[in-house]
Amino acid sequence: MKKTAAVISALMLTFTLAACSSNYVMHTNDGRTIVADGKPQVDEDTGMISYKDANGVEQQINRADVKELAESDQ
C-alpha cells in the first residue's frame, strides 16, 4: 500500500511540474513570431537569447533582433 501511494505521489508531482512549464512568445524586429518552449535564457556576455523551439531543438537569436518577449497565455 505504501509503494502504491509513493508511486501515485510521484506521478502527481511529475504532472504538476509539467503543467508549470510555460511557452514564451518572441516578436522580432522583422515581424516574425517565435514560440519558445519554456523560458528563454539570456546570455549577458554574448547578447544571445537561447530557447527551445516547438520541436525541442535548442536555438539562439540575437537579443537586438527581439522587439518583445512575453509569456504565452496558453
Wavefront OBJ file of the C-alpha trace (Angstrom):
o trace
v 0.000 0.000 0.000
v 2.842 2.403 0.809
v 4.518 1.696 -2.533
v 1.304 2.455 -4.392
v 0.893 5.727 -2.516
v 4.510 6.656 -3.261
v 4.089 5.925 -6.972
v 0.867 7.931 -7.153
v 2.524 10.846 -5.331
v 5.489 10.769 -7.699
v 3.202 10.772 -10.749
v 1.176 13.686 -9.396
v 4.345 15.678 -8.754
v 5.588 14.973 -12.286
v 2.336 16.138 -13.866
v 2.250 19.221 -11.643
v 5.765 20.241 -12.673
v 4.998 19.623 -16.329
v 1.957 21.884 -16.094
v 4.088 24.731 -14.720
v 6.184 24.929 -17.870
v 5.060 27.914 -19.938
v 5.598 28.901 -23.514
v 7.070 32.296 -24.323
v 6.446 34.327 -27.452
v 9.151 36.477 -29.025
v 8.304 39.117 -31.623
v 11.270 40.101 -33.759
v 12.063 43.434 -35.382
v 11.475 41.929 -38.848
v 7.918 40.793 -37.982
v 8.494 37.122 -37.145
v 6.855 35.444 -34.159
v 8.845 32.750 -32.374
v 7.289 30.449 -29.773
v 9.760 29.110 -27.217
v 9.103 26.006 -25.131
v 9.918 27.214 -21.612
v 11.572 30.443 -20.557
v 14.395 31.601 -22.844
v 17.806 32.225 -21.263
v 19.642 35.483 -21.944
v 23.445 35.380 -22.070
v 24.551 38.856 -20.976
v 28.115 38.310 -22.234
v 27.226 37.427 -25.835
v 23.851 39.180 -26.118
v 22.204 35.991 -27.369
v 18.873 34.524 -26.289
v 18.804 30.708 -26.131
v 15.486 28.866 -26.342
v 13.957 25.534 -27.338
v 11.678 25.637 -30.352
v 8.459 23.642 -30.830
v 10.491 20.612 -31.956
v 12.682 20.684 -28.843
v 15.749 21.929 -30.734
v 17.979 24.464 -28.969
v 18.061 27.728 -30.940
v 19.651 31.150 -30.459
v 18.727 34.632 -31.583
v 20.491 37.936 -31.089
v 18.902 39.964 -28.299
v 18.952 43.089 -30.505
v 16.691 41.317 -33.023
v 13.929 40.717 -30.448
v 11.400 43.514 -30.033
v 9.244 41.842 -27.349
v 9.385 38.751 -25.147
v 6.236 37.725 -23.286
v 4.799 34.672 -21.551
v 2.087 32.998 -23.588
v -1.480 32.914 -22.222
v -1.977 29.274 -23.188
l 1 2 3 4 5 6 7 8 9 10 11 12 13 14 15 16 17 18 19 20 21 22 23 24 25 26 27 28 29 30 31 32 33 34 35 36 37 38 39 40 41 42 43 44 45 46 47 48 49 50 51 52 53 54 55 56 57 58 59 60 61 62 63 64 65 66 67 68 69 70 71 72 73 74
